[in-house]
Amino acid sequence: MQCRVNELSAKEQGMYEEARHKKILAAETKLMNKHENEMAAHKKRLELRMNERLKEREIEHNKILQRY
């Protein structure tokens, strides 16, 4: 009888660990996707700012050229 209880307990423990592992993997994947999306948004924002500054520099350069 005790052997059967131990078997069931080990089986339940294995199922619990497997379910826990799957949850952890899902949470990790979700977090990685979130970070990738955030990084892409930051990169896009930086690129837009860089382009904006380049345009401003070009405009300023043209103004200086027109003065002379």
DOVO-307630 format. One record per residue: residue number from 0; residue in one letter; x, y, z of N, C-alpha, C, O in turn. Coordinates in Angstrom, 3 decimals, always signed. Layout:
N
NUM, A, X, Y, Z, X, Y, Z, X, Y, Z, X, Y, Z .
...
This chain:
68
0, M, +0.819, -1.195, +0.000, +0.000, +0.000, +0.000, +0.871, +1.272, +0.000, +0.644, +2.213, -0.760 .
1, Q, +1.871, +1.252, +0.883, +2.763, +2.414, +0.970, +3.506, +2.616, -0.348, +3.773, +3.749, -0.747 .
2, C, +3.832, +1.538, -1.008, +4.527, +1.610, -2.294, +3.650, +2.329, -3.318, +4.139, +3.158, -4.086 .
3, R, +2.374, +2.014, -3.328, +1.413, +2.645, -4.255, +1.293, +4.145, -3.965, +1.217, +4.956, -4.889 .
4, V, +1.277, +4.505, -2.692, +1.191, +5.910, -2.292, +2.436, +6.652, -2.776, +2.345, +7.766, -3.293 .
5, N, +3.578, +6.033, -2.604, +4.830, +6.650, -3.046, +4.847, +6.830, -4.560, +5.321, +7.847, -5.066 .
6, E, +4.325, +5.834, -5.281, +4.254, +5.917, -6.747, +3.397, +7.100, -7.175, +3.802, +7.907, -8.012 .
7, L, +2.203, +7.191, -6.585, +1.301, +8.290, -6.922, +1.907, +9.643, -6.551, +1.783, +10.614, -7.297 .
8, S, +2.557, +9.694, -5.405, +3.178, +10.933, -4.971, +4.284, +11.351, -5.939, +4.394, +12.528, -6.283 .
9, A, +5.091, +10.407, -6.373, +6.168, +10.695, -7.324, +5.584, +11.131, -8.664, +6.101, +12.045, -9.307 .
10, K, +4.503, +10.472, -9.081, +3.854, +10.834, -10.343, +3.300, +12.257, -10.266, +3.480, +13.051, -11.190 .
11, E, +2.628, +12.572, -9.161, +2.079, +13.916, -8.975, +3.196, +14.955, -8.927, +3.061, +16.045, -9.483 .
12, Q, +4.287, +14.620, -8.268, +5.421, +15.539, -8.188, +5.987, +15.797, -9.584, +6.315, +16.935, -9.923 .
13, G, +6.100, +14.756, -10.382, +6.586, +14.896, -11.754, +5.663, +15.761, -12.587, +6.125, +16.611, -13.349 .
14, M, +4.364, +15.553, -12.450, +3.391, +16.350, -13.194, +3.460, +17.811, -12.760, +3.387, +18.717, -13.591 .
15, Y, +3.601, +18.032, -11.463, +3.706, +19.396, -10.942, +4.947, +20.090, -11.503, +4.879, +21.237, -11.945 .
16, E, +6.076, +19.388, -11.481, +7.316, +19.973, -11.975, +7.238, +20.267, -13.471, +7.750, +21.287, -13.935 .
17, E, +6.604, +19.382, -14.216, +6.453, +19.598, -15.658, +5.570, +20.820, -15.932, +5.892, +21.646, -16.786 .
18, A, +4.461, +20.927, -15.206, +3.567, +22.072, -15.381, +4.276, +23.365, -14.975, +4.124, +24.394, -15.633 .
19, R, +5.043, +23.307, -13.902, +5.791, +24.484, -13.433, +6.818, +24.895, -14.484, +6.971, +26.081, -14.778 .
20, H, +7.513, +23.927, -15.042, +8.515, +24.201, -16.074, +7.868, +24.854, -17.301, +8.413, +25.802, -17.867 .
21, K, +6.717, +24.345, -17.701, +6.013, +24.926, -18.852, +5.600, +26.367, -18.568, +5.714, +27.229, -19.439 .
22, K, +5.121, +26.633, -17.349, +4.731, +27.994, -16.969, +5.926, +28.932, -17.022, +5.831, +30.055, -17.517 .
23, I, +7.043, +28.459, -16.509, +8.257, +29.278, -16.496, +8.702, +29.581, -17.919, +9.062, +30.718, -18.226 .
24, L, +8.682, +28.578, -18.791, +9.075, +28.789, -20.184, +8.149, +29.784, -20.878, +8.609, +30.638, -21.636 .
25, A, +6.854, +29.675, -20.621, +5.887, +30.594, -21.230, +6.131, +32.023, -20.740, +6.104, +32.967, -21.529 .
26, A, +6.367, +32.175, -19.449, +6.619, +33.508, -18.889, +7.919, +34.086, -19.443, +8.005, +35.278, -19.740 .
27, E, +8.917, +33.235, -19.575, +10.207, +33.679, -20.122, +10.052, +34.125, -21.579, +10.599, +35.152, -21.980 .
28, T, +9.314, +33.357, -22.355, +9.080, +33.715, -23.753, +8.325, +35.030, -23.857, +8.656, +35.884, -24.680 .
29, K, +7.313, +35.185, -23.023, +6.530, +36.424, -23.015, +7.412, +37.617, -22.671, +7.319, +38.664, -23.311 .
30, L, +8.259, +37.467, -21.673, +9.143, +38.544, -21.256, +10.152, +38.889, -22.352, +10.432, +40.063, -22.595 .
31, M, +10.693, +37.874, -23.008, +11.650, +38.118, -24.085, +10.987, +38.860, -25.241, +11.586, +39.769, -25.818 .
32, N, +9.763, +38.483, -25.582, +9.033, +39.176, -26.639, +8.771, +40.634, -26.258, +8.886, +41.537, -27.087 .
33, K, +8.422, +40.843, -25.005, +8.174, +42.200, -24.523, +9.442, +43.042, -24.644, +9.394, +44.186, -25.096 .
34, H, +10.568, +42.472, -24.239, +11.837, +43.193, -24.324, +12.214, +43.485, -25.774, +12.709, +44.570, -26.080 .
35, E, +11.985, +42.533, -26.657, +12.284, +42.752, -28.071, +11.439, +43.890, -28.634, +11.935, +44.731, -29.384 .
36, N, +10.162, +43.910, -28.268, +9.277, +44.986, -28.731, +9.717, +46.340, -28.184, +9.699, +47.341, -28.901 .
37, E, +10.109, +46.367, -26.916, +10.580, +47.614, -26.319, +11.859, +48.092, -26.995, +12.022, +49.283, -27.264 .
38, M, +12.757, +47.165, -27.266, +14.011, +47.534, -27.932, +13.745, +48.070, -29.337, +14.376, +49.038, -29.762 .
39, A, +12.831, +47.456, -30.043, +12.493, +47.927, -31.387, +11.898, +49.329, -31.325, +12.204, +50.173, -32.168 .
40, A, +11.058, +49.578, -30.339, +10.456, +50.907, -30.183, +11.524, +51.947, -29.857, +11.508, +53.052, -30.400 .
41, H, +12.449, +51.594, -28.973, +13.534, +52.523, -28.636, +14.409, +52.804, -29.858, +14.798, +53.944, -30.112 .
42, K, +14.702, +51.764, -30.591, +15.536, +51.922, -31.780, +14.853, +52.840, -32.802, +15.490, +53.709, -33.398 .
43, K, +13.568, +52.633, -32.986, +12.819, +53.461, -33.931, +12.818, +54.922, -33.477, +13.010, +55.834, -34.281 .
44, R, +12.598, +55.129, -32.176, +12.601, +56.494, -31.624, +13.954, +57.163, -31.836, +14.022, +58.331, -32.219 .
45, L, +15.025, +56.421, -31.586, +16.371, +56.968, -31.772, +16.632, +57.318, -33.236, +17.205, +58.363, -33.541 .
46, E, +16.208, +56.436, -34.129, +16.402, +56.692, -35.554, +15.633, +57.943, -35.989, +16.140, +58.747, -36.772 .
47, L, +14.422, +58.102, -35.486, +13.636, +59.286, -35.828, +14.319, +60.557, -35.318, +14.379, +61.563, -36.025 .
48, R, +14.828, +60.504, -34.094, +15.522, +61.668, -33.540, +16.781, +61.982, -34.331, +17.084, +63.145, -34.595 .
49, M, +17.512, +60.941, -34.708, +18.720, +61.157, -35.502, +18.391, +61.802, -36.837, +19.060, +62.747, -37.256 .
50, N, +17.377, +61.302, -37.498, +16.970, +61.874, -38.783, +16.516, +63.316, -38.629, +16.809, +64.164, -39.472 .
51, E, +15.800, +63.586, -37.550, +15.336, +64.945, -37.287, +16.531, +65.884, -37.087, +16.555, +66.991, -37.625 .
52, R, +17.500, +65.442, -36.326, +18.689, +66.273, -36.090, +19.494, +66.477, -37.372, +20.024, +67.562, -37.617 .
53, L, +19.580, +65.430, -38.183, +20.287, +65.579, -39.457, +19.600, +66.613, -40.344, +20.263, +67.423, -40.991 .
54, K, +18.276, +66.581, -40.370, +17.531, +67.569, -41.158, +17.767, +68.976, -40.621, +17.967, +69.913, -41.394 .
55, E, +17.743, +69.125, -39.296, +17.988, +70.434, -38.687, +19.392, +70.933, -39.018, +19.582, +72.110, -39.326 .
56, R, +20.370, +70.038, -38.954, +21.744, +70.432, -39.297, +21.837, +70.855, -40.763, +22.519, +71.822, -41.102 .
57, E, +21.144, +70.117, -41.620, +21.171, +70.455, -43.045, +20.530, +71.823, -43.282, +21.044, +72.625, -44.062 .
58, I, +19.429, +72.084, -42.621, +18.750, +73.377, -42.755, +19.670, +74.489, -42.252, +19.815, +75.522, -42.905 .
59, E, +20.282, +74.277, -41.102, +21.195, +75.274, -40.538, +22.388, +75.490, -41.470, +22.821, +76.624, -41.673 .
60, H, +22.903, +74.431, -42.022, +24.020, +74.516, -42.962, +23.624, +75.343, -44.187, +24.382, +76.203, -44.637 .
61, N, +22.451, +75.078, -44.711, +21.984, +75.831, -45.878, +21.790, +77.316, -45.542, +22.076, +78.180, -46.371 .
62, K, +21.309, +77.609, -44.341, +21.156, +79.002, -43.927, +22.510, +79.711, -43.869, +22.654, +80.855, -44.300 .
63, I, +23.489, +79.001, -43.328, +24.839, +79.591, -43.245, +25.399, +79.819, -44.639, +26.016, +80.851, -44.903 .
64, L, +25.187, +78.864, -45.527, +25.681, +79.018, -46.899, +25.027, +80.188, -47.597, +25.679, +80.884, -48.375 .
65, Q, +23.742, +80.422, -47.334, +23.024, +81.516, -47.984, +23.526, +82.877, -47.504, +23.458, +83.861, -48.240 .
66, R, +24.022, +82.929, -46.290, +24.530, +84.194, -45.759, +25.784, +84.640, -46.499, +26.044, +85.836, -46.629 .
67, Y, +26.562, +83.670, -46.983, +27.837, +84.015, -47.618, +27.784, +83.885, -49.074, +28.780, +84.140, -49.753 .
